[in-house]
Amino acid sequence: MVVCLPLDSSIFDAADFMKQRDTVQETTVQPESEEAGPAELKDMEAEFVPSVKKKILITEDNDDLRMLIVESLSDEFQVMQARDGVEALKLIEDVDFDLVISDIMMPNKDGVSLCYDIKVM
């Protein structure tokens, strides 16, 4: 059985594609006093307003591939990264991640033993 797939989008209608929403809500906060600057407001916001983004850990020894994955996911998720399983375990002890994405073959600690260590934590 042979399946042929078209290489261009000419067979699709415009209605077949999802439209991207360009709505951005902008909010301005005016400080009550002149003492608090923009940098201080960001620090206060980070301290008191919890992040609603899910936390993901990317564990990959290839720097280029790791950066590609991080850049792809960073708009929608709070992404942290580790070069190997040992570095990932140190981060996992400190941060409660929602998802860990790991390479299998890495130096120091491979992905399989990392998964086992996470499982027994």
N, C-alpha and C positions, 0 to 999 in steps of 0.2 A: 504494500500500500504506500503510495507516494502522496504527500500533502504539499501543495504549492501555496506559498504565502506571498502576497504582493509586497514589493519593496517600497512603494510610495503610498501616500495617503489619499490618492485620487478616488479610491472606491468608497471612502467614507463621506458622510454629510457633515456639515458644520455642527449639527445637533448631536452627533456622536461624541464630540469632544467636550470635556468638562471645561467650564469657564472658570477662570481664576478670579478670585475676589480681590479687588484692590482697595478695599475699605480699611483705613487705618484710623484709629481713634487717638486723638492727641489730647493730653490733659496737662494743664499747667498748674503748678502749685506755687503760690506766692508765700515766701517765708514771712512769719509774723515779725521777726526782728532782723536787723541788718547783720547780726552776728553769724548766722548760719549761711554758709556759702553752698554752691552747687555740689561740691565734692562731699561736704559734710551731710547734705541731704541724701545723697546716694548711699553713704555709709549707714545712715539711720534707716533708710528704706530696706537695705539688705539685712539689717539686724532685726527689724520688726515685722516685715512683710515676708512670709514664707514663699518660696518659689513654687509655682504651680506646675512647672515643667518636670517631667519624669527624669530620673537620673540614670544615665547609661555609662558603663565602663567599657572602653575599647582596649583590648589587650592584643597587641600586634607588634612584632619585632621589626617589620619593614616600615620605615619612617614614612615613605611616600604613600603607601597603601593606608596606613593608620591616619595620616592627615586627610586623605581623600574621604575616608569614612567619617571622620570627625566633622569635616566641613559640610558633608552631605546631611548630617543629622543635627548639627548645632542650632539650626533655626527652630526646630520643634522640641528639642530635648536639651537637658543640661548634660553635656558630655565631658567625661574625664578620660584620661588615657594612661596606659602603662606599656612599657616596652617588653616585659616578660611576666611570667606567672608570679615571681617573687615580689615584684613591684606592685602587681595587681592585688596580691593578698594583703599587703600593707595598706593599700587604699580601702579595701573591702572591710578591714578591721575598723577604720575610722568613719566610713560613709556607708549608709544603707542604700545600695543601688537597687533600682527596679529591674535592670537588665544588665547582664554581662555578656559581651560579645568577645570571643577569644579565638585566636589562631590555635592550631593544633601543634605545629612544630615551632618551638621557640627555645632559645638558650636558657639555662638555669632551671626553669620549671616549665614543662610543656603544658598544653591546654587540657589534656586529659587529667593529669595530676592536679591541675588548678581546679577543674570541675569537681574532682573527688574531695579536695580540701574544702571547697565552698559547701559541698553537700554535708560534710561532717561537722561544720561549724555550729 
